[in-house]
Amino acid sequence: MANPNPYKARLARALKRKPGDIDATRRRTWAVLCLAYDEVGLAPDADRRRNAILAYSQVATLYAKTCEAAELEARIQALEDAAQWRDGPR
């Protein structure tokens, strides 16, 4: 018998997941970016080189967005700390 309320099951699974770690994602993305760069130089033919360049550009875009998110997270944390310091402990 199918679950009569699958929404609650999906919500429970989502709550079990751990939040993402931006720094770990940035490090992994950098490693993949290095692999893609090496693949561009080692591609045996034009089609594989074109695919490697496409992969490299996509990963580079992802890396840039991840770095931007990490920077925004640091700025938000600094603003929250400044607001807490100004307002005092709550």
C-alpha positions as CSV (number, residue, x, y, z in Angstrom):
1,M,0.0,0.0,0.0
2,A,1.3,3.4,-0.9
3,N,2.1,6.0,1.7
4,P,-1.0,8.1,2.2
5,N,1.1,11.2,3.1
6,P,4.4,11.0,1.3
7,Y,5.1,14.7,2.1
8,K,5.8,13.9,5.7
9,A,8.2,11.1,4.7
10,R,10.1,13.4,2.3
11,L,10.2,16.1,5.0
12,A,11.6,13.7,7.6
13,R,14.3,12.6,5.1
14,A,15.2,16.2,4.3
15,L,15.5,17.0,8.0
16,K,17.9,14.1,8.6
17,R,20.4,15.6,6.0
18,K,23.3,17.6,7.2
19,P,23.7,21.1,6.0
20,G,26.2,21.8,3.3
21,D,29.7,23.0,4.1
22,I,30.7,25.7,1.6
23,D,34.5,25.4,2.3
24,A,34.4,21.7,1.7
25,T,32.4,22.2,-1.5
26,R,34.9,24.9,-2.6
27,R,37.9,22.5,-2.0
28,R,36.2,19.7,-3.9
29,T,35.3,22.0,-6.8
30,W,38.9,23.2,-7.0
31,A,40.1,19.6,-7.3
32,V,37.6,18.8,-10.1
33,L,38.6,22.1,-11.8
34,C,42.3,20.9,-11.8
35,L,41.3,17.5,-13.2
36,A,39.2,19.2,-16.0
37,Y,42.2,21.4,-16.8
38,D,44.5,18.4,-17.1
39,E,41.9,16.7,-19.3
40,V,41.9,19.6,-21.7
41,G,45.6,19.1,-22.3
42,L,45.5,15.3,-22.5
43,A,42.5,15.0,-24.8
44,P,43.4,12.8,-27.8
45,D,41.2,14.4,-30.3
46,A,39.2,17.6,-31.0
47,D,35.8,16.2,-29.8
48,R,37.2,15.1,-26.5
49,R,39.1,18.4,-26.1
50,R,35.8,20.3,-26.9
51,N,34.0,18.3,-24.2
52,A,36.8,18.9,-21.7
53,I,36.7,22.6,-22.4
54,L,33.0,22.7,-21.8
55,A,33.4,20.7,-18.6
56,Y,36.2,23.1,-17.5
57,S,34.0,26.1,-18.1
58,Q,31.1,24.7,-16.2
59,V,33.2,23.8,-13.2
60,A,34.9,27.2,-13.3
61,T,31.5,28.8,-13.2
62,L,30.5,26.6,-10.3
63,Y,33.8,27.4,-8.5
64,A,33.2,31.2,-8.9
65,K,29.7,30.9,-7.5
66,T,30.9,28.8,-4.6
67,C,33.6,31.4,-3.8
68,E,31.0,34.1,-4.0
69,A,28.7,32.2,-1.6
70,A,31.6,31.7,0.9
71,E,32.4,35.4,0.7
72,L,28.7,36.4,1.3
73,E,28.5,34.0,4.2
74,A,31.5,35.6,5.8
75,R,30.1,39.1,5.3
76,I,26.7,38.0,6.8
77,Q,28.5,36.5,9.8
78,A,30.5,39.7,10.3
79,L,27.3,41.8,10.2
80,E,25.6,39.5,12.6
81,D,28.6,39.8,15.0
82,A,28.6,43.6,14.7
83,A,24.9,43.8,15.4
84,Q,25.2,41.5,18.4
85,W,28.2,43.6,19.7
86,R,26.3,46.8,19.2
87,D,23.0,45.6,20.8
88,G,24.6,43.5,23.5
89,P,23.8,39.9,24.3
90,R,20.2,38.8,24.0
